[in-house]
């Protein structure tokens, strides 16, 4: 009897893999194992609509409980996998039980990177990765409190916008000389810096944390300059670490994530890995990369399912990301690393513009602010590895659809 497919992890990638298997008429058992006490849910709303009270907890879940029952997908919550025995095709759970598998999918995601300084373990020092994190943080966001946000990436900036809406006193500290340095170009960094400062966020760049102070709860953030900022709570958003320890202990190839091929196959037969935890090849950029994005999680979930049912299809797509801050939507297509030409389309003062990044005359990335047509057009052009005319790209009177033709 086929033992079916076992999925370690219960996030977006895991859910998509299970759903895709059933859509592909996979008739064998499917079991999802998750350490959290929740059914699979979306993470992006945690720092956006859920934290700002726009969406409820029920709206965060990917599917209701009856969906998983209807399609005979078993979900074990509050359960951790201790080890993988590849020879026996089984995993050991934290309670001592074993579960066998025919196909294994590892979708263990990432965990927040922690501060490495005195006081990092004090209460009211938060990170934001899980629904539980968001619930705890949400309770603490209230009028007049002082919050220090460490890290100027998506999480930090989205939470800063939410905290401002809740009339808190917000200070954001960034170690680099600009915010969004890892994911966007200088024009975008400058634009969002001014937007946040105008809204009331005290953004401080090139700042290093010396220590956090307090007896039980955090009370102050000491900078390397010696200045101490009084706080009621701290949010740390300084990146994430791939949860690849299970795979390493099972002797799967890992390198800042689990190494997979274009079919999401690991270095061992019948074992796949998907989502944030994977390092995978991207043919468009001719690199191996680990991506933390919903799009990557969904598409790799589909790819693993196709591989399992014997209909392999290589995963090679343009990476894309988005962020909501105030009434601004930043949409990014592609990767701008190594660009040698930057083209701005539209006027940032109108809060609607796009920045295109070229390398050797080829379009490799786009950051679009409240400009969905530019974003969608860029995704198509990047996928085609097109070399659009730079003057036409810069001219907002020329529709993106004309550039596509």
N, C-alpha and C positions, 0 to 999 in steps of 0.2 A: 504493500500500500504506500502511495506517495505521501510523505510527511508534509508536503506543501511548502509554503514560503513563510519564513520567519523574518520579521522586520524589527530591528533593534533601534528604538527611537520612535517618538510619536508626534513629530512636528509636521510641517507642510510637505516635506519631501516624502516622508513615510506614508502619510495619508494619500498623496497622489499616486504613489506606487501601488498601494492596495486598490484604490479606485480603478486605476488603469488596468490592473490585472483582471478585475471583474469585467470591465468593459471589453477586454480582449477574450472573454469567454473562458478565462482560467477557472477550472472547476475544483481545484484542490484547496485544502485548508490554507487560510491566511491568518497569521497572528501578528499583532503589533504589540510590542513591549515598551512601555514608557515609564520613566522614573517619577514623573509628576502625577498629581492626583486628578488630572483633567483628561478629557477626550481631546483629540487633535484640534488645535486652534491656530489662529493667525497671529504672528508676532508684530507685523507692522502697526496695527492699530494701538498696540500697547503704549507707544510713545506719541501717538497721534490722537485719534478720536476717542479711544477708551480713557486715556488719562485726562482728557479735557471734557469728559462727561457727555460727549456727543453720541457714543455708542455704548450699549450695555454689554454685560458679560456674555449673554446669550448670543449677541451678534458677533462676538469674537470667534466662537466655535465654527470650525469648517463645515461640519455636518451635525445634525441632532443625533441622539443616541439610537433612535429607531432606524436611521439610515444604515448604521453599521450592522445592526441586527438583521435588517432586511437582506443585506448582501452577504451575510454570513462571514463577516470579518470580526474576528475576536480581538478585543483590546484589553490588555492587562495593564492597569494603572498602578502607581505606587510600587513598581517592580523594577529592580535593577539587575542587569546582567553582570555577573562576576567574571566570566571567562568564556572563551569560545574554544571548543575542541574540534578542530578541523577534521582530524582523522575519523572521529566517531560521528561527525555531522550533528553536533548538539551543543547547546549552551547551558552553562550553570547559572541559575538564578540566585539572588541573594538569600533566599529562604532555604537553599539546598536542593531544590528540585532541578531536574534536567528537562529540556525541551529539544526534541530532534527536529531536523529540517532536511529538505531536499535542496532548497535554495535559500540563501541567507542574504539579506540586504541590511547594510549598516548605515543608519541615518542618525548618528548621534550628535550632529550639530556642533555647536561651540559653547563656550562659557565665557563670561565677562573677565577681562583681564583686571587684576586687582592692583591697588596701589601698593608699592613697596616702601612704606615709610612708617614712622612711629604713629600710632593712633589709628591705623587703618581698620582695626577691628572694633572700634567704638560703635555704640548704637547710633542710629540715625545717619549712618554712612550707607548709602543705597547704591545698588546697581540696577539696571533694567534689562532683563533678558526674558524672564518668565512672567506668566500671568500672576503668580504669587508676588513677584517683585513689584509689578504694576499695582496690585491691590494695596500693598503696604505703602508704596510711595503716594498713591492717590489720597490716602487718609491724611497724609502729612502736608499736602499742598493746601495752604489756607492763607487768607489775607494777612499781610503784614509780616509774615515770617521771612527770615533771611535764608536764602538758599545759595550755596556755591556749587556750581556745576563744573566739573573738571573734565575737559575734553570738548573740542569744538568740531565734532563730527555730526552726523545726522542725529544720533540719539540726543547729544547734548543740546543742539540747537532746537530740535523739536520740543524738548522738555523746557527749554528756556522760554519759548513762545507760549507754551501752556502755562508756565508759572507766572508770566507777565499778565496773561489774561485773568489769572486768579489774584492779581494785585499783590504779588509777592515782591520782595527786594531780591533781584537776581544779579549775581556776579558769575561770569563765565571765564574760566581760566584755560588757556591753550598753550601748550609747550612750544609749538612751532610759531613762526612769525606770521601765520595767517590761519584762519579757520578753513575747514574743508580741504586742507592741503592734500590729503590722500586721494580725494575723489573728484575734485573740480579744479578748474583753472583760476588764475589770479583775478580775472574780472568778476567771476562768480563769488569768490571769497570776499572781495572788496564790497560788492553789492550787498551781500547778506550781512556783512559786518555793519554797514551803515544802517540797514533796515533794523537790525536788532538794537543798535545803539539808539536809534530814533524812538524805538518802542520802550526804551528804558533799561535795557540790559547793559550792565557794566562789563564790557568785554576787555580782557587784559591778555595781550599776546606775549609770547616768549617768556612764559612764567613757569617756574619750577616749584613743586611742592616740597617743603622741608619736613613738615610734620602736621598731624592733626592733634588737637588738644581737647581735653575734657576728662571728667572722672568716669562717668558711665556713658552719657550721651556726648556726642561731639559738640564742642562749643566754639572752636576756633580753627581756622586753616592758616598755618604759618607758611609764608612764601620764602623762597631762598634769600630774598632781600631782608628778611627779618620782620616784615609787616605781618600782623596777625589779623585776619578777617573774622569778625564775629559771625557765627552761623547757628541756625536751628537745625539744619540738615544739609547733607552733602550728597550730590549725585555724581558717581564716577562713571564716565563713559570714555574709556581710553583703549578701546579695541577688544578683540575677542581671541580666544585660543581654541584651536580645533580639538575636539574630544576624540582623539585617535588612539588613546591608550589601549583600549580593548583590541584594536587591530594590531598595534605594535606587539602586544603580548602574545598574539596569535601568529606572529611572524609574517604578517602582511606588509608589503612595501608601504612605507610612510615617509613623507617629507613635508612637514608643516601641513599635515592632512593625509588622508589615505589616498594613495596613488591609484588612479583608475585609467582605463583607456577610453576611447570615444564611445564605447558601449556600456560604460559604467562598471566594467569588469575589473575586479582587483587582481592581484598577482596570483590568486588561487581560484581554481575552477568552482563555479556555482556560488561564488561569493561576490556580491556587488556592493558598491557604496555610492551614496547619493547626497546631494545637498551641501550645506556649508562645510562639512567635514572633508570634502574631497578635493584633491589636486588633480585636475583633468586637463587634457589638451584642448586648445582652441585653434582651429585651423585658420580662422580669419586673421589672427595675430601671430600665428606660428609660435605659440608659447604654451607652457603649462602654467595653470593658474588655479588658485583657490578663491572662490567667489562667495560672498555672503549676500545672497539676494533671493527674493521670492521666485523670480523668473527661473533662476538656475535650479532651485529646489523642485519646482514643478516639472520642468523639462527633463531633469535627470530622473525624476520619479517615473515619467513616461518612458524614458529610454531604457531603464532597468527592466520595466515590465515587458517591453517589446523583446528584450534579450531573453528573458525567462521563457516566453512563449514561442521562441524560435523564429521571431521576425525582427532580427537586429537592424537597427537604424542608427547610424552615427549621430552623436549630438555635436552640432557645430552651429552656434547661434551668436548673435550680437548680444553681449551683456547689457542689461539695462537696470536702472535703479530710479527711485523717486523719493522725494521728501516734501512734506507739507509743513509750512511755517507761516503763521498768520494767514493772510489770504493769498499766499504765494505757493505755487507748485513748481518745484524744481524737478525736471525730468532729464535723466542722463542716459544717453545711448553710447555704447562703446567705451574704449579705454584711451585716455589722452596721453599716456606715457610715450615719450620720444617724439612728440609733435614738433614740427619746425616752422609752422605758420598758424596764426590764430586770426580768425575772422569773426567780427561782431556784426550781427544782423539785428537791426532795430535799436531802440533807444532805452537804455537802462532807467532813465528818469521816468519813463512811462510805465515802468515795472512790467514790461513785456518785451522780451528780447531773447536772442539765442547766440551762443558762442560755438563756433565750429573749429575743430582742430584737424590740421592736415599734416601728413608726413609723406615726403616725396610726391607731393601733389595729390595724394589719395586722402579722402576723408576717413578719419579713424575714430572720431568721437564728436559728440555734441552735448552741450549743457543748454537746456531750454527753460526759461522762466516764464510761466503763464503763456507758453507758445507751443501748444500741442501739435500744430501742423509741422513746425520745424523739427520737433522731436521725432514724429512718425516718419517724416520724409528722410531724416538723417538715418534712422534705423535701416530703412530700405537701401539707401545709398551705401552705407557701411557694409551691409551684407553682400552687396554686389561688388564690393571693393572698388567703387567708382572714383573717378577723378573729376569731380564737377568743377566748372569754371568759378574761380574765386570771386570775381566781380559779380557774378550772378548770385552766388551764395550771400554776398553782403547786401544785396539789393532787396529790401522787403517788398518792393512793388512787383517783383517776380515771384509768382506762386511756387511753392515747393513742388507741386505736382508737375509744373513745367520743367523743373530740374530733373525730375524722375524720368521724363521722356527724352 
